[in-house]
Amino acid sequence: MKLSSRIDFLAARNGLELERGERVGLGLPVYNLSQSNPTRAGFAWEPEALAAAFSAEGNRFYSPDPKGLASARKAIADSLAASGRPADPERMLLCASTSEAYSYLFKLLCDPGDSVLVPRPGYPLFDHLAALESVRAAGYRLEYSHPRGWSIDFAALEELLDGPDGERARAIVLINPNNPTGSYVHGDELAAVTELCRERGLAIISDEVFHDFSLEPREGRVSLLGADEVLTFVLDGFSKKLCLPQAKLGWIAVSGSGDEAAAALSALELISDAFLSAGTAVMNAAPALLERERSVLAAMRERMAADLAVYREVLEYPGSPHRVLACEGGWTALVQSPRFAPEEDLARGLLREEGIYVHPGFFFDMEKEAYFAFSLIIPPGEAGAAARKYKAYFDRFLQRIR
């Protein structure tokens, strides 16, 4: 039987991942520099805290609401307001995850064959989520300059909008901050994107799951919560905000001109009503879980800063061939290193010779080589050990050519 072409991307796992699995199967050590699961990086919640949060009396009953329980929406809105990003709980819709939020928005905004514009470098999940909705993810370029860091290449973005993908574009996706570049959207960029969307009748989708995880942000970073010049959707969820990927709850905050935003929210309610995937238990738990948001965020920021400092200490010594790129926020740092072989060969060499599993830049559509994405949430001792082994791998090559 022939399966849908929408899942062609599932044809094979990449060879690097398969090789890691073989190494693990042999009992050989692996330093996982790609780690993005906080529950495997020392941030698992205590069982009693989770049990208390999920013990609400209301869990015995089912009272579905397409927008999600009002108590959960209010708790989330209060939390956002406390961080300086006010949101209207009546213009918020809950779902199981930000991935599901994307699927709702692609259903809302796109017909089959339409496109959404996503940043490159960027996380490859967007291509998959779009493909599953018969939508094309067309990449617009982010450019890097030192010491400013990453910013949107507006000439490339306008060229994309003027081409075939632009003819059927329905939305511009902003990842704020982006993964893996760690770059926030800044006020001047938002103004330019908003003008493009107004001119061309596009919506904005702003993914802000890492927004509170700032490291070294430049002045002028913004959140799009409450942006009202064009139709705007802001996504977030507990997976990152509370380091609870196992407690699936995400949300979409809708803003824009009154009539347009109201129509979009009404249509989203129809979509959500067909699935009703936000679980009663996690919605009832939301107020209690959010009470620990500040402590979770503080611990994560401390870990992120420590890891970034370790990577710089080990890899940016005088005369070093390595460079840790500017990182405003998020859970990943990009490291540039000598390209004495293709990135995939370097990644496999690191795994075979040093036991280091790290994602190369081409996973994220980096234009040049060699770049590697280092996790900022692993324990600092592990980060330091992995960074020293990473350095040793490149040192061996450099010694051979001297």
N, C-alpha and C positions, 0 to 999 in steps of 0.2 A: 504494500500500500504506500502511496506517495504522501509524504507529510507536507505541511504548509511550508512555502518558501520563507515564511517569516522567521523560522527557526534554523536557517542555514548556518548561522553563526555558532550553533552548538555542535558543529560537525566534529570538532576535535579539541582536546585540551592542548595547551601549548607544551612544547617539549621540555621547557625548563621546569614547569610544574610537575610533569611526569617524572623527571629526573630527581626532583626533591622527594617525591613519594617513594621512589626506589631507595634513596638514601635513608629515609626514615624507616622503611621496612627492614633494612639491614642493621638497624640500631645505631647508625652513625649520627654524630651530633650535627645539628643545624642551627645556625644563628639566623633567626628570621627577621631580617631588616625590612620586610614588607608588612609586618604585623599591624593590623588596623582593628583588631578585636580587643576592646578594653578589658573584657572578662578574662582574656588570656595574658594580660599585661599587668596584672596586679590590682585591677579595679573592679573585681567582682563584689557585689553587695553581700552583706551578711544575710544568711537565710532568715533570721528572725525579723530583720527590717523589711524584707520583701513579704514575709508572711503577714506582718502587721498591716502593711499597706494594702494587701489584697484580701483583707478579712471583712470588708464592708458588708453590712446586712443587705444592702441593695443588690448584691451579686446573686441573690436567690431569685431575682425577678428580671424579666426582659421587657424593657420599655424602649423600643428602637426609635431613634431620631436620625434622619438622614444627615443632619449637621453634626451629630454626636451629642452626648449628654451635656446639658447646659452647665452643670457644675464643673465638668472637666474643661470646657471652653473658657469659663471664667477663671479657673485656676491658671490656665496657660496664659491668658491675657494679662492677669495680674503679675505673673512672673516676667513676662516680656516688658511690661510697664516698669517694673522694678529695675530692669537693666537699661532703661532709657529708650525702649522701643515699644511705644504704646500700640495696641491692636484692639480692634472692636470684636468682642466675642460673637456678636451677631453676624459678623462678616467672616466667620471662621468655620471651616469644615474639617472634621476629624476623619482620619483613615488609618489603615494599618501601618503605613510606612511612607517615607518620602518617595520610594520607588512606586508605590501605588498612587501617590499623589501625581506623579508624572503621567501615569497611565490615564488617570481621570482627566488631566489637562489636555493630553493629546487627543482623547476622545472628544473633549469639549471644543477644541480649537481647530482640529485638522480633519480633512477628508483623506482617504487613502491616496498616497502619492504626494501629499503636501510635505513641506519641510519645516524643521525648526533649526535655528542657528545656535550652535554650541561652541564654547571656547576650545581652542587647541593651543598648547597642550591641555588635555582634559582627561577625565576618568572614562574609560571605555564603556562603562555600564550604560551611558546615555544612548550609544548606538544600538544596544540590545533592546532597551526599553522602547525606543522609537520604532525599531524594526517589528517588534511584537504588536504594534498598533498600525503597521503598514505605513509608517511615516519615516522620512529620511532625516537623519541628523547631519547637517552640513556644518563643517567646522570653520569658524572665523579665527583669525590669528591673534595670539598674544605675543608681544615682543618684550625682550629683556634688555635692560640697560643698567649699567652700574654707575652709581649706587642706588638709583631710583627703584630698580626692581622691575616687576612685570606690569604691563599696561596693555590696553586694547589697541590694536592696530586699526585705526578707523578707516584708513585708505583701503586696506584689505577687506574690511567689513562692508564698505560701500560697494567695492568691486563685486563681492559675493552677492549682495542684494541686487546688483544690476545684471547678474547672470541668470542662468536657468534655475538655480536653486532659489534665487531671490524672487522669481516670478510666482512661486508657490509657497513662499515663506509665510508662516503664520505667527511666529513668535521668536524673540531673541531670549536665549537662556543666559543668565548671569549666575555664576557660582561665586558666592560672596562670603568667605574667601574661597578661591578656586583650589581644587585638588588636581595635580600635586604642586602647583606653583606657590600656593599660600598667599595669593594676591587678592586684596579687597577691591571692591568697586569704590571709586572716589567720586567726589561731587562733580568734577568737570566731566568725567566719563559718563556719569548718570545723565547729566544734562544733554550730552551729545547722543546717547542711546535713546533717550526719551524723544528727542527731536526726530530722529530717524523713524521711530515707531509711530509718531504722530503723522509724519509725512506719508508713510507707507501702510498705515492701518494695521500695525502689528501689536501684539501683546508682549509684555515682559514677564518672564518667569525668573524669580530670584531665589536660588537655593541657598539658604542661610544656616545650614546645619552646623557649620563650624564658626559662625559669626562671633560667638563669645570667646572663642579660643584664640585670642590675640597673643602675638609674641612681640614683634617689632613693627607695629603698624605705622605707616606714614600718616601725616596729618591729612584730614579731609575724607577719611573713609566714611561710608554711609550705609545705612540699612534702608531697604525699600518698603518696610512696613509703613502703611499709610500713604504711600505715594499715590497721587490722585490725578496726574496729568494724562496718563494713558492707562488702559486696563492692565493691572499688575497682580501677579500671584506670588506670594512669598511662602516658601516651604521650610519646614523645620520638623524636628521629632525627637523622641526620647533616646533613640539609638546613640546619638552623639551627645545631645544636651545633658543627659543623665548617665551616660555610659551604660545604657540598658538596651542593647540590641535584642535581648530576649523578651523585653516588654514592649511589644510592637504597638507604637502609637505615633502617628505623624499628623501633620495638619497643613492646610492651605488657608492663608489669610488673603482675602480678596479686597482690592481697592481700585479706584478709578472714578470716572465721572459717575454720578448717581445712577442714572438709568442703565448705563452699560454694565457697571459693577453689579447692580441688582439683577439684571438679566443673566449674567454669567453665574452668579451665586445660585439663582433659581435652577439653572440648567445643571449645575454641579450637584445640587440636591437630588435631581432626577437620576443622575448617574450613580451617586452614592446609594440611593434607595434600592438600586438593582443589586448591590453587593452587601451593604451593611456589614463591612468587615472590621470596623473598629470594635474590639471586644468590650463587653460591659465591665469585666473585672478591671482591666487596665484603665478604663475611663474613670471608674469609681476610685481607683488608687491614685489618680493623677494629683490631687491636692497634697496627699501625704508624701508622695514621691518627690514632688517639687520643693518640699520643705528642705530637702538635702541638696538642692541645686548649687547653692553657693559653696558648700564644702567640696562637692564633686568638682566643680569648676576650679577652685583654688588648688586642689591636689593635682588636677590635670595640667594646669598652667605651670605649676612647679616642676612637674615631670618633663614637660615640653621644653622649658627653659634649660633644665639640667642637661637633657639630651643634646639640644642644639649647642650648648657650650662644650660638651664633650666632643662632638663631631668637629667643631672648629679647633679645639685644642689639639686633637690628634692629627687632623688633616690640613690645617692651615699654618704650618710652621714656616719659618723663613725659607724661601726658595722652593716651597712646595709646588708640585704640579697639579694639586687638587684645589678646588674652590667650592665652598659651601655658598650657594646662592642666597640672595636676600629672601627672607621668609617672614611675611607679615603676620601670618596666623595659620591655623590648621594643624593637622597631625602628621605632616610630611615635610621633610627638607630635601631639596634637590642638590646633589653633589656632582660636579663636573670633574672628570678625570681624563688622563691621557688615553687616546684612542689608538692603541697599538694593535687592535683587532676589532672586528665588528662587535657591536654591543652584545648580541646574543652569545657570541663566543666568549666575551669577557664575563658575562653573567654565568655561563656554564663553567668557566674556569674558576671563578670565585667559589662556586658550589662544590666542584670536585676537589680543589686544592685546599680551600680554607673552610669549607662547610658553611659558606654564607649564601643565604637565599635572599636576593634583592631584585626588585623589578627594574629593568632597564628602561631608558627613556622612550624607546619606540613603543612600549606598551601604552604610552600616553600621547603618542603622535608628536613627540619632540622632533623638531626639524633637523637637529644636528646630533652628533655623537661625540663623546660618550657621556651620558648622564645616568644617574641612578637615584631612585627614590628611597630615602632613609626614613624609617618610622621614628616619630618623636614621642611615642608613648610606651616604648619598652623600658625596663629598668635601666638606670644610668650605667650600672656595672656591666650589664649585657651590651649596652650601646658602646661603651668604651672598648670592651673586648672585641666586638665585631669590627669596630672602626680600625683597631690596631691590626687585625688580621687582613682587613681590606687594604690598608696601607702596605702591609708586607707583600701582598700579592703584586701590587704595582711596583713596589721597590725591586722585586726580583727582576722584572723586565728592565727597569731603568738601569740597574747595575750591569745587565748584559750589554747594553748599548753604549755604556760609558767607556 
